[in-house]
Amino acid sequence: MFKSYSSKSSALKGAKRAGLEPSAVYEKDGQYGFDQSDESAAPKTVVNGDNSPEDRDTVPLTLATYVGQPEPEVIMGDAASQRKVEKNRPTQNGITRPSAGGKCRMVWDECDRMVAEGGVPTPEKLKAWADANGQNPSNAQIELYQWRKYHGITGRVKVAAVQEPAQPTT
């Protein structure tokens, strides 16, 4: 099987990683590459597992092989991803409201609460809320802008200034 690369230098690096000599690289149909046999395509095994210099050249580049730990099993569908996605969620301005029970929906609910109390959700307020509630501040800011787009809010929103009663002039 021909393993192709867009440049000769990339092909040389690939051949070196595959344990081949630089002379194995050649050009075919405008692409550089080398022939990869079935035994070179198979992942190489750990020699002794102690991260020795011999191992560094013979093991695939995964953290678990260098640390000596078994590869983590990929678990699909943990508890967080088992929540139900609401059907027929409202969509406005091309944005669909997040499903109830998720972290994104928590941010949207906080924005709705701020507006209900007469405030304006800002990145500063939401980042403080996110830190206090164990949420990711960056996600809170991103969701704020999605919430704003959903509600059609563009540009800066001025906070209604509290008007002091006029002092009578005497």
Residue frames relative to the residue before (quaternion, step in Angstrom):
aa qw qx qy qz dx dy dz
M 1.0000 0.0000 0.0000 0.0000 0.00 0.00 0.00
F 0.3601 -0.7394 0.5369 0.1881 3.56 -0.88 1.02
K 0.1804 -0.7611 0.6173 0.0838 3.57 -0.70 1.12
S 0.1177 -0.8463 0.5188 0.0275 3.59 -0.37 1.23
Y 0.1194 -0.7577 0.6401 0.0437 3.51 -1.28 0.67
S 0.5478 -0.6447 0.4260 0.3207 3.58 -1.16 0.54
S 0.7908 0.1780 -0.1155 0.5741 3.60 1.14 -0.44
K 0.6219 -0.5637 0.3963 0.3721 3.53 -1.22 0.52
S 0.6458 0.5271 -0.3348 0.4394 3.60 0.96 -0.80
S 0.6426 0.5077 -0.3249 0.4730 3.60 1.03 -0.74
A 0.6422 0.5180 -0.3220 0.4643 3.57 1.02 -0.78
L 0.6367 0.5236 -0.3276 0.4616 3.59 1.02 -0.77
K 0.6462 0.5049 -0.3155 0.4775 3.58 1.01 -0.80
G 0.6527 0.5180 -0.3089 0.4585 3.57 0.98 -0.84
A 0.6474 0.5093 -0.3153 0.4713 3.56 1.00 -0.81
K 0.6338 0.5247 -0.3307 0.4621 3.57 1.00 -0.78
R 0.6551 0.5039 -0.3105 0.4696 3.60 0.97 -0.86
A 0.6853 0.4694 -0.2755 0.4839 3.57 1.11 -0.70
G 0.5226 -0.6631 0.4002 0.3563 3.58 1.27 -0.03
L 0.5127 0.6389 -0.4172 0.3936 3.59 1.19 0.47
E 0.5567 -0.5866 0.4751 0.3469 3.52 -1.30 0.41
P 0.6036 -0.5683 0.4046 0.3860 3.63 -1.13 0.53
S 0.6039 0.5760 -0.3626 0.4147 3.61 1.13 -0.53
A 0.5708 0.6020 -0.3812 0.4080 3.62 1.24 -0.26
V 0.5933 0.5730 -0.3627 0.4338 3.61 1.24 -0.33
Y 0.0933 0.7822 -0.6109 0.0795 3.56 -0.94 0.91
E 0.4848 -0.6558 0.4976 0.2955 3.56 -1.33 0.29
K 0.0412 0.7799 -0.6217 0.0593 3.54 -1.01 0.92
D 0.8509 -0.0746 -0.0011 0.5201 3.58 -0.67 1.13
G 0.7313 -0.4416 0.2335 0.4644 3.58 0.92 0.90
Q 0.6543 0.4510 -0.3055 0.5246 3.59 1.29 0.10
Y 0.3217 -0.7114 0.5853 0.2185 3.56 -1.13 0.63
G 0.2490 0.7774 -0.5544 0.1622 3.54 -1.10 0.61
F 0.3187 -0.7144 0.5856 0.2123 3.50 -1.32 -0.34
D 0.5107 -0.6120 0.5004 0.3380 3.53 -1.28 0.39
Q 0.1605 -0.7867 0.5934 0.0567 3.52 -0.80 1.06
S 0.2645 -0.7729 0.5571 0.1491 3.55 -0.57 1.15
D 0.6950 -0.4966 0.3242 0.4066 3.57 -1.26 0.36
E 0.6827 0.4873 -0.3190 0.4412 3.62 0.92 -0.75
S 0.6595 0.4783 -0.3348 0.4735 3.62 1.09 -0.51
A 0.6159 0.5514 -0.3516 0.4393 3.60 1.20 -0.40
A 0.5981 0.5691 -0.3670 0.4287 3.59 1.17 -0.50
P 0.5149 -0.6351 0.4590 0.3476 3.59 -0.98 0.70
K 0.4272 -0.7063 0.5090 0.2441 3.52 -1.03 0.85
T 0.4341 -0.7209 0.4854 0.2372 3.53 -1.09 0.66
V 0.5826 -0.5706 0.4541 0.3588 3.53 -1.31 0.39
V 0.4323 -0.7034 0.4998 0.2618 3.56 -0.90 0.92
N 0.8227 -0.0889 0.0674 0.5574 3.58 0.66 -1.05
G 0.4799 -0.7458 0.3814 0.2607 3.59 1.26 0.10
D 0.5973 0.5896 -0.3760 0.3928 3.61 1.17 0.22
N 0.5239 -0.6624 0.3862 0.3708 3.57 1.26 0.47
S 0.2745 0.7667 -0.5264 0.2443 3.56 1.05 0.76
P 0.6764 -0.4890 0.3367 0.4358 3.61 -1.18 0.32
E 0.6054 0.5492 -0.3701 0.4415 3.61 1.05 -0.62
D 0.6639 0.5166 -0.3032 0.4477 3.59 0.98 -0.86
R 0.6282 0.5753 -0.3498 0.3899 3.57 0.93 -0.82
D 0.7131 0.4312 -0.2572 0.4892 3.57 1.09 -0.62
T 0.7617 0.4118 -0.2035 0.4569 3.60 1.16 -0.39
V 0.6792 0.4662 -0.3085 0.4756 3.62 1.17 -0.05
P 0.5430 -0.5896 0.4638 0.3773 3.58 -1.14 0.46
L 0.5458 -0.6481 0.4331 0.3074 3.55 -1.16 0.61
T 0.3467 0.6823 -0.5803 0.2786 3.56 0.05 1.30
L 0.5799 -0.6119 0.4139 0.3436 3.54 -1.03 0.73
A 0.6476 0.5500 -0.3323 0.4096 3.58 0.92 -0.83
T 0.6642 0.4922 -0.3319 0.4543 3.62 0.95 -0.68
Y 0.6627 0.4895 -0.3216 0.4667 3.60 1.03 -0.62
V 0.6870 0.4595 -0.2815 0.4875 3.58 1.00 -0.73
G 0.4471 -0.6950 0.4529 0.3346 3.56 1.15 -0.51
Q 0.5183 0.6209 -0.4136 0.4181 3.57 1.28 0.30
P 0.5512 -0.5902 0.4474 0.3842 3.59 -1.13 0.46
E 0.6014 -0.5515 0.4327 0.3834 3.54 -1.21 0.54
P 0.4524 -0.6790 0.4887 0.3088 3.62 -0.89 0.81
E 0.4311 -0.6789 0.5312 0.2665 3.54 -1.06 0.78
V 0.3623 -0.7193 0.5493 0.2228 3.54 -0.86 0.95
I 0.1207 -0.7919 0.5977 0.0324 3.53 -0.65 1.18
M 0.2043 -0.7773 0.5862 0.1020 3.51 -0.65 1.12
G 0.8328 0.2260 -0.1626 0.4785 3.55 -0.98 0.84
D 0.1230 0.7852 -0.5940 0.1242 3.58 0.61 1.06
A 0.7717 -0.3916 0.2294 0.4456 3.57 -1.30 0.13
A 0.6525 0.5301 -0.3287 0.4304 3.59 0.99 -0.78
S 0.7257 0.4194 -0.2578 0.4806 3.57 0.99 -0.71
Q 0.5585 0.6186 -0.3881 0.3935 3.61 1.24 0.02
R 0.4664 0.6735 -0.4667 0.3332 3.61 1.20 -0.07
K 0.5265 -0.6492 0.4609 0.2983 3.52 -1.16 0.64
V 0.3348 -0.6997 0.5931 0.2160 3.53 -1.05 0.78
E 0.4271 -0.7165 0.4919 0.2493 3.55 -0.70 1.08
K 0.3547 -0.7078 0.5716 0.2155 3.53 -1.06 0.76
N 0.8450 0.1698 -0.1362 0.4884 3.56 -1.21 0.58
R 0.1793 0.7811 -0.5712 0.1775 3.58 0.83 0.97
P 0.5352 -0.6415 0.4285 0.3441 3.60 -0.98 0.72
T 0.1340 -0.7664 0.6259 0.0546 3.53 -1.14 0.80
Q 0.0489 0.7701 -0.6330 0.0618 3.54 -0.92 1.00
N 0.8557 0.0747 -0.0731 0.5068 3.57 -1.07 0.77
G 0.6982 -0.4903 0.2658 0.4488 3.58 1.06 0.73
I 0.6462 0.4795 -0.3152 0.5031 3.61 1.27 0.08
T 0.2396 -0.7612 0.5887 0.1289 3.57 -0.94 0.94
R 0.5018 -0.6596 0.4760 0.2941 3.55 -0.92 0.95
P 0.5024 -0.6691 0.4491 0.3133 3.64 -0.89 0.84
S 0.5742 -0.5869 0.4493 0.3521 3.56 -1.23 0.51
A 0.5691 -0.5956 0.4489 0.3463 3.54 -1.16 0.66
G 0.7567 0.3956 -0.2921 0.4309 3.54 -1.13 0.72
G 0.6458 0.5218 -0.3280 0.4507 3.59 1.21 -0.22
K 0.6559 -0.5140 0.3799 0.4016 3.54 -1.29 0.26
C 0.6272 0.5296 -0.3416 0.4577 3.58 1.02 -0.71
R 0.6549 0.5111 -0.3121 0.4610 3.57 0.96 -0.85
M 0.5902 0.5674 -0.3685 0.4404 3.60 1.09 -0.66
V 0.6521 0.4993 -0.3144 0.4761 3.58 0.99 -0.84
W 0.6469 0.5125 -0.3211 0.4646 3.60 0.94 -0.85
D 0.6500 0.5084 -0.3233 0.4632 3.59 0.95 -0.81
E 0.6349 0.5146 -0.3296 0.4726 3.60 1.04 -0.73
C 0.6303 0.5176 -0.3313 0.4744 3.61 1.00 -0.75
D 0.6477 0.5105 -0.3117 0.4720 3.59 0.98 -0.86
R 0.6410 0.5218 -0.3210 0.4623 3.58 1.02 -0.81
M 0.6431 0.5260 -0.3259 0.4512 3.60 0.95 -0.86
V 0.6668 0.4873 -0.3012 0.4767 3.58 0.95 -0.85
A 0.6400 0.5311 -0.3298 0.4467 3.59 0.96 -0.80
E 0.6952 0.4449 -0.2683 0.4968 3.58 1.12 -0.63
G 0.6074 -0.5973 0.3412 0.3973 3.57 1.26 0.16
G 0.5737 0.5889 -0.3851 0.4193 3.60 1.21 0.20
V 0.3832 -0.6719 0.5754 0.2659 3.51 -1.36 -0.02
P 0.3891 -0.7159 0.5197 0.2570 3.61 -0.69 0.99
T 0.0257 -0.7836 0.6205 -0.0141 3.56 -0.87 0.99
P 0.6468 -0.5174 0.3702 0.4206 3.59 -1.17 0.41
E 0.6336 0.5473 -0.3310 0.4353 3.58 0.99 -0.81
K 0.6785 0.4815 -0.2873 0.4746 3.59 0.88 -0.93
L 0.6938 0.4794 -0.2878 0.4539 3.58 0.90 -0.90
K 0.6215 0.5225 -0.3539 0.4642 3.61 1.05 -0.64
A 0.6348 0.5092 -0.3254 0.4815 3.58 1.03 -0.76
W 0.6422 0.5126 -0.3159 0.4743 3.59 0.99 -0.84
A 0.6573 0.5204 -0.3109 0.4478 3.59 0.94 -0.91
D 0.6484 0.5073 -0.3198 0.4690 3.60 0.94 -0.83
A 0.6841 0.4934 -0.2849 0.4554 3.57 0.95 -0.88
N 0.7642 0.3602 -0.1859 0.5016 3.61 1.13 -0.61
G 0.5603 -0.6505 0.3748 0.3498 3.58 1.20 0.39
Q 0.4795 0.6497 -0.4480 0.3837 3.59 1.14 0.57
N 0.5636 -0.5765 0.4681 0.3619 3.54 -1.30 0.26
P 0.4178 -0.7354 0.4692 0.2540 3.64 -0.56 1.10
S 0.6305 0.5293 -0.3446 0.4512 3.60 1.04 -0.68
N 0.6400 0.5057 -0.3265 0.4776 3.58 0.98 -0.77
A 0.6245 0.5417 -0.3420 0.4467 3.59 0.99 -0.79
Q 0.6688 0.4907 -0.3047 0.4681 3.58 0.95 -0.84
I 0.6433 0.5157 -0.3244 0.4636 3.59 0.95 -0.83
E 0.6827 0.4822 -0.2886 0.4670 3.57 0.91 -0.90
L 0.5651 0.5745 -0.3878 0.4474 3.60 1.13 -0.55
Y 0.6989 0.4610 -0.2835 0.4676 3.56 0.85 -0.94
Q 0.6093 0.5150 -0.3562 0.4866 3.62 1.11 -0.54
W 0.6308 0.5323 -0.3185 0.4661 3.58 1.02 -0.84
R 0.6535 0.5134 -0.3078 0.4633 3.59 0.97 -0.89
K 0.6612 0.4976 -0.3069 0.4702 3.58 0.95 -0.89
Y 0.6144 0.5552 -0.3340 0.4503 3.59 1.02 -0.80
H 0.7479 0.3854 -0.2009 0.5017 3.58 0.98 -0.91
G 0.5158 -0.6790 0.4004 0.3355 3.59 1.26 0.11
I 0.4246 0.6879 -0.4789 0.3423 3.58 1.13 0.51
T 0.0234 0.7910 -0.6092 0.0515 3.56 -0.72 1.10
G 0.7871 0.2968 -0.2256 0.4915 3.54 -1.16 0.53
R 0.6932 -0.4528 0.3528 0.4359 3.50 -1.28 -0.34
V 0.2565 -0.7412 0.6019 0.1501 3.51 -1.09 0.76
K 0.2891 -0.7653 0.5510 0.1645 3.53 -0.71 1.09
V 0.3995 -0.6886 0.5535 0.2447 3.52 -0.97 0.91
A 0.4960 -0.6540 0.4778 0.3129 3.56 -0.86 0.94
A 0.3553 -0.7478 0.5236 0.2010 3.54 -0.64 1.12
V 0.4255 -0.6773 0.5376 0.2668 3.53 -1.00 0.86
Q 0.2693 -0.7885 0.5343 0.1424 3.52 -0.58 1.12
E 0.3346 -0.7167 0.5789 0.1983 3.52 -0.86 1.02
P 0.5063 -0.6318 0.4720 0.3489 3.57 -0.96 0.72
A 0.5249 -0.6461 0.4509 0.3221 3.56 -0.96 0.86
Q 0.4142 -0.6881 0.5409 0.2499 3.54 -1.02 0.87
P 0.4296 -0.6928 0.5032 0.2870 3.56 -0.83 0.92
T 0.3232 -0.7379 0.5606 0.1916 3.55 -0.96 0.84
T 0.0873 -0.8146 0.5728 0.0266 3.53 -0.76 0.97
